Structures are given as structure tokens and as C-alpha cells.
Amino acid sequence: MDRSSLFQLIQEQLDPENTGFIAVENISSLLEHHELQLDPSKLEMLFALVQSNEEGQVCYQELLELMSSKRSSSFRRAIANGRRSLQREILLDETGLGLYKRFVRYVAYEILPCETDRRWYFHQNRFCPPPIFMAIITAIQILVFLCYGAMLNKWVLQTYQLDFMKSPLVYHPGHRAQVWRFFTYMFMHVGLEQLGFNALLQLMIGVPLEMVHGILRISLLYMAGVLAGSLTVSITDMRAPVVGGSGGVYALCSAHLANVVMNWAGMRCPYKLLRMILALVCMSSEVGRAVWLRFSPPLPSSGPQPSFMAHLSGAVVGISMGLLILRSYEESLQRQCSWWVILLSFATFFVFAIFWNIFAYELLGVQIPPPP
């Protein structure tokens, strides 16, 4: 029996008067005597919803939401309050798993704070689509770095080379009319140390996040951090160029770290306190290095060095927009009022930054160093 037939049967036979409620015993009988083509985990949750109800009836609309392709808060209530839940085996105690399934188990404990979510993700996960966004971004960044390294014969502090700064990918305030530069600067890096730091974090944090939350959410978070980085630099550091994917990287990292802090008791990732401290130390040292290069360059330079404001703005994006994205696993963002507030705030900042880049430089009389 498909879901449409089941919905019709429920409405016609179990709620003929359209009261909106169905007796629990009738739902139990329906689930036990009809073959339902449902995922076993979802069927288990339906039983949990039925058994958890103390009023002897189930809301018809709630049942429809449970039968849909995405879980709603009803799933959480059913498992939290029900006397029956998903299989009770702890994921870490399961044996005989293949390499990929063990990695999925690791990702579930690393990213998700709720045991119900971890079990749901572990049992329904399919390697389709694969986490290709972070892999593609990282591969392009490495390829671009290798090309410029070979061309310049220089692998550290590449920004001191004029040919590097002449790249059409670098954001420079003198070229702000070329809109693509507000995004493409993420493919350029100061040197090997910045590339290595960003690539490592993107793969260690970005790939598990993309596996759990999907390519659309994580790509939105990453690109929002990148765009916020260049726009913030154009407002707060109006004479400096910017290179590197730090805006997107810090958006991912700060969102994940904030999610861990907000759900500290539920996170099962090992050594979480030590890892939190190490992450904060590494991120702080990277920001400190960027500040040092900006204001006290170790070598004479013909112009200002890249700004560090992209790091900070990416972190703000991660804590605001990213925390909301990571908190709402498999729930529609469009239904959340706070999501629209965040989008409105980001859109307001975006419009303000556009007008700033068009009018403020001339009105304020900012003397921009000539672009390379």
C-alpha cells in the first residue's frame, strides 16, 4: 500500500467525520495489519508516536507530517516521550561494520548532538550525493596555488609578488566594480601555510558537515562567509586587498564550535574539551598571523597586505546563520521565523555594502592605492 492510499484509508475509515483526530487503538490496528512500504526506522517512530499518546487519540495532521519524507518536531516528541524508541544498541558498540559505515558512525557522533538524530542518520544514510562541494572547492584552491607557485617560483608570502596581485581572482578595492572578485578571492592564498590551514579545516570539518546537512546548506553557509568577508573588508579596511578562503572556513568552524558549545551535554565526540581548546588556539593564531602581516609585513611591499577582516566576518556568519542551519537537522528552514530574520539581516547588510561600495569611497575621499 502506498502512502496516498494509506492517507485515504485513514481519512475515510478511521476519521469519517473529519474531526482531525484518530483513536490510538485504530492506528495500532492499521499499522499491524497492513503492509507499509516504509523505512524501518520511520515505521518504528510511528509506533512510538502511537504508544506515547496519553489521550487515546492521534492528530491526523501530525500523522501526515510523520509520513512525509522529512521529519518534523513530531518525530522528536514521539521518541522523547514514547515508551518505545529506535533500536537500543549504542552505535559505538556495533561490530562487523565496513569502513564506510564506520566513518558514517564517526560523522554521526562528531556532528549531531541528539542520540535520536544520530541513530536516524546512521541507519538511513546513503552515499548519494557524496560530499562533493568541499572537495571541489579545496581541489580548485590547491590547483590555483600550484599554478601560481610554479609560475612565480615562490611558495610562501606570494602576495609580495606583483604578478600574484595582478590576478583577476584577487579582490582589490580598486577593482571592486568587477563583481566576481568578491567571490573568486577565495581561490587565492597568501602562501603554503594559509592554504594548508584552510584546506585541512575544510576537509576535517566541512566534509562531515556536508555529509549530514547536505550540499545546499553547507554551500550556502560557506559562500555566505566568503561574500561577507569581502564585503566587510570593503567597508572596514577600504585600502586593503583580500585573498584566501578564510571567510568560508571560519563560517564553518565557528558554526560547528558554537553548535558543540550549545549542545555540550549531548555531544559524544571524544576529547571534545581538548579539541575545542586546540581549535580556538589554531583559529586565534591564524587571525593573529593575518593581523601581523597586515600591519607589520616582514618584507618591504609596494602596497597594503591582505586584510584579516574576512576571518572575523566569517566567524560572525557562522555563529548567526550557521548555528541555525546546524541546529535544524532535517527540518525545513523556511518554516522557522528565526531563519527569515537572519536572511533579512544578511540581505540588509548586503544592500548596505553595495551602496557603500558605489558611493562611500568617493564621498569619504578615500585614497586607494592603485591596483597592480
Phi, psi and omega in degrees: 000127179278173186292323180297319178294321179296316178301318180294320179295318180299314184290320185281318187265325186259343176220060184295335182269005179055046178282339182093359181228150182229137181296142183298319182296328178290320177296318179299317179296321180295317182291329184275338187246006177234142178280116182252126178276073183235155172300134182306323180294320180291321177298321178298322180291327177296317175298322179296321179297316181297314185286338183277347185281127182262352184263000177079012179208156181238136178292130181298318181295323178295321178295321178298319179295321178295327182278351181286172185289339179245147178280147173248185178296343178300324178299316182296318180295322182296318182282322182292323185257346186284159177274352180232140181225189175297169182310142193275354182297136176284136185303321183293341182270353181288140182239167176075021180274149175287174183298315182294317181293327175294323178293321176298319177298318177299316180298319180300316180285335182283326191253319190264135183270346186252132181298323177298316178296321180297314179295317180300312181296318183298320186274337181255357185296136172228145182278054181204117357280154177288163180284078188270338186296306182295325179294318181292314179302313181295319180297318179295317179299317179294318181297315178298318180297317179296321180297312180288327177297317178292322181291320183268346186056042181212133187240354174230149179049050181294339182293348177280356177264126182298324181295329177292314182288344177279356182301140177289358179268336184287137172278130175222135183304332177288345179246023186294342176290342177273094194299327184298337181295336179294345178247317190288346178299341182291345179272350180257148181221152181301318182186190185298324183293319179290318178299315181297318180296312182293316181296320180296314180292321179300319182282321183286325183254317185294318182295310176300321178298318180292325178297323183275312190260353174092161185291326184294313182293315184288322176294322176298315180297315182295312182291328175296320177294320178296311181295318178297326179297309181292322179294320179295319177298320181294342180261317189262337182226070198287354179252358189255143170281180176210137177221160176101154180267026186295329178301312178291320181297315181290333174295316178295313185294313182293325177295315181293315180296319178295324178294321177296316181295316182294334182237042188303315184293328184272344182288134182250008180294136185290147177054043187294325179293313179298318180292324177296315180296315180297320179297315180295321178295315180295316180295319180294320179294325177294318176296317178299319177298318180295320178296317179299315179294330181288317188254340180225067182298140183287343181231153175300141183223151181278352182198175180300145177275162185305146183282158177258000185292339178296326177299312185291317180293325175298321177296320178296318178298317180297317182290327182272288182291317185294319181299322178292320180296316183284337181283337189252059180299122178058024172244145185293125177291329184297338182272357184259126181298321181296330178295318179290327175297316179296316179297319178296319179296316180294319179295321177297315177298319181298313179296317178300317181295325178297311179295323178299313181292335180278318191247327193293321183301316181286319182294322181276351181065038181290126177272101182272129174302139181301135180295152181300000000 
